[in-house]
Every structure is written in structure tokens, then in C-alpha cells.
Amino acid sequence: MTHQLNSIKKVLLLTPSFTVDKTSIRRLVNPINFLYIGAVLEQNGYEVVIVDSPCEGYDNISEEGEYVTYGLSPEQIKERINLEKPDVVGVACSFSFNEEKVNKLCTLIKSLDTNIITIVGGIHPSFFPKEMMEECSDIDFIVLNEGEYRALNLLNALKNGKSYDEIEGIAFRKNNEIKINPAKGFIQDLDKIPFPARHLVNMEKYFEIGMHANPFVRNRRVARVLTSRGCPFNCCFCPGTSYWGRFRPRSVENIIEEMRILKEKYHAGELHFLDDNLTLDRKRAMELFKRMKEEKFGFKWCTPGGIMMKTLDEELIKAMAESGCYQLTFSPETGSQRVLDQIIHKHFDLKIVKPLVEICHKHDIDVHSNFIVGLPGETREELMMTFNFAKEVDFDSVAFFIAVPVVGTELYNICKTRGWLKNTSRTADFKHANIFIGEHEKEFVMPREELEKLVETNTREFNEWSKQKNPERWNRKFKIYNETKKDLSDKIMGRVV
């Protein structure tokens, strides 16, 4: 395919509507990856529009079976594209179950104007570029992995009428064939990337809706901050290292400068750190928390994406508390050391968890904990060890997740190789495209339905136990969340009436 659009000026970045289980919270987070890409494109002279469908169409809800979808409808997206008249539309495809939705959006875009260039990016297309482009002829390009400068290089080539054949990290069509130029490396100096272009979205609406990744906030004016990228570890269920590469930190001064903007321009009151490893570099972490305290930002903050427990000690936890930390997310994943070491490959001693939780509580920091259950090779006894561990350690809240074979992970590759996937389609419903199927169920701890009931029962029992054990802490956790839900309900009823 040859594109001769030397006049490329306007880029529209589009996030599809979002689909969740009916029992789930309809979370809303600003698309930080697009905010970074938009910042780089703006810095280089492009006009950028971001259409975050879940935000703009948050109250546009449709139900199908056990799922709820919220966001702009295809007709509303069509109206926005006709209004904006972009030269290029970039579509996010972070999750495998979004592939069909993204394909339909690209077809919709081409139906409006075949000259609009469609570019897709995200975790899923980075692992399946050829398959996605074979499935949907309306996708012109795919940008692999980190998108900021690969997207810029591609647009510059198109704008200047130059060849894009040698641009690394993209997939494209040429002579009726799909060509893939593998991604080579990652951005090493993250300080060179401009701060997220938050002015391209309606930050006030995210604040107003208030259903963040951690919805149990202390201040509804939440900003998301990424102080590093990548991870040095290879947990069997996580695609992070495959997609983001190894750990790369921003400098403390660079982070503090972004925080100043968040405070002065957006009046943010709370930060959610998105890092996989905020405290991996202990010296940097201590300096950051010290500077946050000295600057007197007054932020409350938490780590919805988790924190590396084996990097923590009382000195560091105390510094976190003094800089505004009110909750840390621990991810021991299991109550079995064998499962942790031999199946998950997350190497630390589970014995450190309980003392760390006690230290956090001493400094008035809540601890949420994540667990993965139903991994191949886990025994029934080890599963029960996990449920018991959650109570023994005295976490403030927990989440038990049933193992899902996400693309780009060791678990996915194992399940695919052994024929354990219920549906081998890349677009499978990943709640049900699990590893508990037919004759293969004997490979796992118990049938899927039994495990789901056990997770539901233990979650309910834990919540009841936690509420009775410390009602003051429980009520504090839910205070703003309940107020937010009421506000949203009142506003929706006001529109309906």
C-alpha cells in the first residue's frame, strides 16, 4: 500500500468502549498511553485529538448476557470523526477481547473516508500483528510495543512522502503482503518524553466520575503517574516484561516537575502510581518520597498496580507514609511457597509479608492484596492455603483472580501448546477461554464452576471478617466511594427525569 498524504496534519487517537462483567465496577481511567503519544506528536507539529470513548460515553450503557459495555456508540464515533476530519486515526487495542471491536472501528473509519490512515497499537496487536492485519484489511499499520516515537517516525515518513519500509517496530502492507519490522529496544531516557498531554482530555470529567483503578480513594481528583517502565521479573501470568522490557526509571526531578503541574494546573489531590516497580531502585524511591514531603504537595497516594514487597522496610514505609501514602497493593499471589517459586516464578519469601503489613498498619497505611488461583499444577491444599493466608496476614482488602492465559505470557504459551484453551481464537471471551475445559479439567485443582463459587465465598467471608474486625478502617475506605456512587446515581436520575 502506498500512502501519498503529504498534508498529514491532524491525528485522532481513539479508545474503544469498554466491556466488563455486570458485577464489576465501571472504572474510568484516562488513557495515559495516548496522552504520552499525543504529547510527542504535538511537540512535533501535529494537531492531536483524543476521543476516549469510555469517558465521553460513560452513561451510554448496553447489556449483553453477563456483560456491560459503556462508551460511545459506533454512530457517535462516526459523528466525531466526521466532525474532526482527521488524516490519521490511531486505535488502542490493549486487550485481546477488544480485537473484534477494534476491527469494526477501523472498518467504520474507512467507510467514512478511505483516505484516512488507520493505525492500531497496544499489547494485543504487538503480539499478533500479522493475524490482526490478515483478519481486518482496514488496518493500514500496527505500531509495536512503546508507541511514542515509532508512531512519530511513521507519521513523519507518510507526511514527507518517504519510505517507511525500514522503520523498526511497525507492521504494514506492501505488494499485497504483510510486512513486520520487529521492535528493536525501548526508550532508555524516559525524561526526554514530554509529560502526558492531559489537556487533550476532559480531566474534570474523570475527577467528577471518580471511579478510578482504585475506586476507594481519599480524594476524587486523582491523577495517574508513571515514574518508570518495565520489570526485571517474569511472572508466568504477566505480559509486562514481554511488552515493556526491563526496568527504566525517570529521574526524581522530572517526576517532581510533573507533580507541580498536576497540583498547580489540575488541582490534583491524589496520585495513583502505575509502576510495576516503584521502589525497585530504593535510593530513587527514598529521594522521591523525601522531595514529595519537602514540596508540601499534600497528595494522598497509592499503588494500584502493586509494589515489590522485598524492597520494603520500615524506613521506606515510614517515608511513604510521610509523603502521603495511604494504601499499598501487595501481590503475594499465593499462600504456597512452592506455587510461588515453581509455578509463578516470583522469587521472595512469603514469611516477609505479615511483618510488612504490620509495619504498614503502624504507619496508618492500608494494604490491599492480590492473589491468583487456579494455576496449572496448584493443588487443592495449596488453594486453601491461599484463602487462609489472606486472613492470617490481616490484609485490609483482597482480590482473588482466577488464572487467565493472557497473550504474551508463559501461561498462555503453556496452555496453547498443551491444547488447554477452550477457544484458541485470539478474540476469545477471556473469562471463559480459560484452562478448565472438558477432559483437561483433571489437570487443574477443580472444575471452573466450583472454583468460581469458592472464590466468591471466600471473598464475601473475608469482607465480612474485615468489616467486623476493624469497622473504623472499613468505613474510612468506603466513605468517598459511597459518596461518589450516590453522586453518579443522582446525576443519572436527573438526566432521566
GIMOUR-V734803 format. One record per residue. RES is the residue in three letters. D_CENTER is the distance of its C-alpha to the mean C-alpha in whole Angstrom. Layout:
RES,D_CENTER
RES,D_CENTER
This chain:
MET,33
THR,34
HIS,33
GLN,35
LEU,33
ASN,35
SER,34
ILE,30
LYS,29
LYS,27
VAL,23
LEU,21
LEU,17
LEU,16
THR,13
PRO,14
SER,15
PHE,12
THR,14
VAL,14
ASP,17
LYS,19
THR,19
SER,16
ILE,15
ARG,14
ARG,11
LEU,11
VAL,9
ASN,10
PRO,9
ILE,9
ASN,10
PHE,13
LEU,14
TYR,14
ILE,16
GLY,18
ALA,19
VAL,21
LEU,22
GLU,24
GLN,25
ASN,27
GLY,28
TYR,26
GLU,26
VAL,22
VAL,21
ILE,18
VAL,18
ASP,15
SER,16
PRO,14
CYS,15
GLU,19
GLY,19
TYR,18
ASP,21
ASN,22
ILE,21
SER,23
GLU,23
GLU,24
GLY,25
GLU,22
TYR,19
VAL,19
THR,17
TYR,17
GLY,17
LEU,20
SER,22
PRO,24
GLU,27
GLN,25
ILE,23
LYS,26
GLU,28
ARG,25
ILE,26
ASN,30
LEU,29
GLU,28
LYS,29
PRO,27
ASP,28
VAL,25
VAL,21
GLY,18
VAL,16
ALA,12
CYS,12
SER,8
PHE,9
SER,13
PHE,14
ASN,14
GLU,16
GLU,19
LYS,18
VAL,17
ASN,21
LYS,22
LEU,21
CYS,22
THR,26
LEU,26
ILE,26
LYS,28
SER,30
LEU,31
ASP,31
THR,32
ASN,32
ILE,28
ILE,26
THR,23
ILE,20
VAL,17
GLY,14
GLY,11
ILE,10
HIS,13
PRO,15
SER,15
PHE,17
PHE,19
PRO,20
LYS,24
GLU,23
MET,21
MET,24
GLU,26
GLU,25
CYS,25
SER,28
ASP,26
ILE,23
ASP,25
PHE,23
ILE,20
VAL,18
LEU,17
ASN,14
GLU,14
GLY,15
GLU,17
TYR,21
ARG,21
ALA,20
LEU,23
ASN,25
LEU,25
LEU,26
ASN,29
ALA,30
LEU,30
LYS,31
ASN,34
GLY,35
LYS,35
SER,33
TYR,30
ASP,31
GLU,30
ILE,27
GLU,25
GLY,21
ILE,22
ALA,23
PHE,26
ARG,29
LYS,33
ASN,36
ASN,35
GLU,32
ILE,29
LYS,28
ILE,25
ASN,26
PRO,23
ALA,21
LYS,23
GLY,21
PHE,19
ILE,19
GLN,21
ASP,22
LEU,19
ASP,21
LYS,23
ILE,20
PRO,20
PHE,18
PRO,16
ALA,18
ARG,17
HIS,21
LEU,20
VAL,18
ASN,19
MET,18
GLU,21
LYS,19
TYR,16
PHE,18
GLU,21
ILE,18
GLY,17
MET,14
HIS,11
ALA,9
ASN,12
PRO,14
PHE,17
VAL,18
ARG,21
ASN,21
ARG,19
ARG,19
VAL,16
ALA,14
ARG,11
VAL,12
LEU,11
THR,15
SER,14
ARG,13
GLY,13
CYS,15
PRO,18
PHE,18
ASN,17
CYS,16
CYS,17
PHE,14
CYS,12
PRO,11
GLY,10
THR,14
SER,15
TYR,12
TRP,12
GLY,16
ARG,17
PHE,17
ARG,18
PRO,18
ARG,19
SER,23
VAL,23
GLU,25
ASN,22
ILE,20
ILE,23
GLU,24
GLU,20
MET,21
ARG,24
ILE,23
LEU,21
LYS,23
GLU,26
LYS,25
TYR,22
HIS,24
ALA,20
GLY,21
GLU,18
LEU,15
HIS,12
PHE,12
LEU,8
ASP,10
ASP,11
ASN,14
LEU,15
THR,19
LEU,20
ASP,22
ARG,24
LYS,26
ARG,24
ALA,22
MET,25
GLU,26
LEU,23
PHE,24
LYS,27
ARG,27
MET,25
LYS,28
GLU,30
GLU,29
LYS,29
PHE,26
GLY,26
PHE,22
LYS,21
TRP,17
CYS,15
THR,12
PRO,10
GLY,8
GLY,12
ILE,15
MET,17
MET,20
LYS,23
THR,23
LEU,24
ASP,27
GLU,29
GLU,29
LEU,26
ILE,25
LYS,28
ALA,27
MET,23
ALA,25
GLU,27
SER,25
GLY,23
CYS,21
TYR,21
GLN,18
LEU,17
THR,15
PHE,17
SER,16
PRO,19
GLU,18
THR,22
GLY,25
SER,27
GLN,27
ARG,28
VAL,25
LEU,23
ASP,25
GLN,26
ILE,24
ILE,20
HIS,22
LYS,20
HIS,23
PHE,24
ASP,27
LEU,26
LYS,29
ILE,27
VAL,25
LYS,27
PRO,29
LEU,26
VAL,25
GLU,29
ILE,28
CYS,25
HIS,27
LYS,30
HIS,28
ASP,27
ILE,23
ASP,22
VAL,20
HIS,17
SER,17
ASN,15
PHE,17
ILE,17
VAL,20
GLY,22
LEU,22
PRO,25
GLY,27
GLU,27
THR,30
ARG,30
GLU,32
GLU,29
LEU,26
MET,29
MET,29
THR,25
PHE,26
ASN,28
PHE,27
ALA,24
LYS,27
GLU,29
VAL,27
ASP,27
PHE,23
ASP,23
SER,20
VAL,19
ALA,16
PHE,18
PHE,15
ILE,18
ALA,17
VAL,15
PRO,16
VAL,13
VAL,14
GLY,15
THR,16
GLU,19
LEU,19
TYR,18
ASN,21
ILE,23
CYS,23
LYS,24
THR,27
ARG,28
GLY,28
TRP,26
LEU,24
LYS,25
ASN,24
THR,23
SER,22
ARG,19
THR,18
ALA,19
ASP,18
PHE,16
LYS,17
HIS,20
ALA,20
ASN,20
ILE,23
PHE,25
ILE,28
GLY,31
GLU,34
HIS,31
GLU,30
LYS,33
GLU,30
PHE,28
VAL,28
MET,29
PRO,29
ARG,25
GLU,27
GLU,28
LEU,25
GLU,23
LYS,26
LEU,26
VAL,23
GLU,24
THR,27
ASN,26
THR,23
ARG,25
GLU,28
PHE,26
ASN,25
GLU,29
TRP,30
SER,27
LYS,29
GLN,32
LYS,32
ASN,31
PRO,31
GLU,31
ARG,27
TRP,26
ASN,27
ARG,26
LYS,22
PHE,23
LYS,25
ILE,23
TYR,20
ASN,24
GLU,25
THR,22
LYS,22
LYS,26
ASP,26
LEU,23
SER,26
ASP,29
LYS,28
ILE,27
MET,30
GLY,32
ARG,31
VAL,32
VAL,35
